[in-house]
């Protein structure tokens, strides 16, 4: 195994298993948090060594978006007089895996390494299903019945099924019509239900339908040939909707597993828990309620609209001097906060997370970067003839949309978290390394 694979394997282990090791007291939290950074630093050194061997030439990608983000972040810090440690930590969350992506492009991943990384991630994703099933038997349904990456937490129980759906549907339609892909799709939907994630019943089918739209040849002859397969996928999504409502206690009137299916109750619940949701202390809770609060606060003046309240305002960190206030989590850990001053209890989206800290320009720039990535993946798929890699590129286009959807309406972890941001940029490195290798072969 070469040095690149070793460093990536260590990062994968930290991100897929480190959270659980920390939760069970087997690893210090600070150590686990810096392991990916150490691996990225190692990759930077490798890239520098190889660039000297091949002649100094740096490949960049999406650099205009990064530079614009830096400009707006620094401007926000200057105007709001934010601590520079907060600025550094804020940018670290957003761009460290982007840096890894650029470094891997400059190193140049061989096709063997590309396939090794993809298969390793596929195995680790699939591993989450039996682990969650085992935890279900121990803890019951909910945010403790999750995968290997943590002992408690719910967000990835929505994100992992959505990303897996983008890949499984694209590969089933465009590569090989294997029953295993459909069974895995059912498994990931079950993974979301086990984790008690209500959003699964809407977001997973939407991602699946979008992936179908990307993957299916619209010619009538092709559609007729695919009709039975498309019908089968559609039935899985219909059953997923039905099963999630009945198996998730908060989505049925009886508030129990195997409760009744009542769509009007689901609608009322959504409105009360997300759109017009406030605690007894009149604190906003739920994604749409909190987004409205943040929009009102940011748009209250031209200054906050342009630069927000300062990068690092909402950081969770043990480092003194970062964040504006301290709050205590369920384990008694003191973290930098910021939500309390806005009257928000919980439920912050990625859009709001960016907007509050760096204002409208910076937020638009960084979300636009993922729109740009979506367009590039579509372009790569159009130029690809190999069915496997064409399906891969279309899957990545679906992944970019998942990042945007979750960041706009659900959570912040797809742009500033660890695991799913790492996976996105590693997969992106595979995509563009594939293109570079293919172009190189053609030019020879």
Secondary structure, 3 states (H helix, E strand, C coil): CCHHHHHHHHHHHHHHHHHHHHHCCCCCHHHHHHHHHHHHHHHHHHHHHHHHHHCCCCCCCCHHHHHHHHHHHHHHHHHHCCCHHHHHHHHHHHHHHHHHHHHHHHHCCCHHHHHHHHHHHHHHHHHHHHHHHHHHHHHCCCCCCCCCCCCCCCCHHHHHHHHHHHHHHHHHHHCCCCHHHHHHHHHHHHHHHHCCCCCHHHHHHHHHHHHHHHHCCCCHHHHHHHHHHHHHHHHHHHHHHHHHHHHCHHHCCCCCCCCCCCHHHHHHHHHHHHHCCECCCCCEECHHHHHHHHHHHHCCCHHHHHHCCCCCCCCCCCCCCCCCCEEECCCCCEEECCCHHHCEEECCCHHHHHHHHHHHHHHHHHHHHHHHHHHHHHHHHHCCCCHHHHHHHHHHHHHHHHHHHHHHHCCCHHHHCCHHHHHHHHHHHHHHHHHHHHHHHHHC
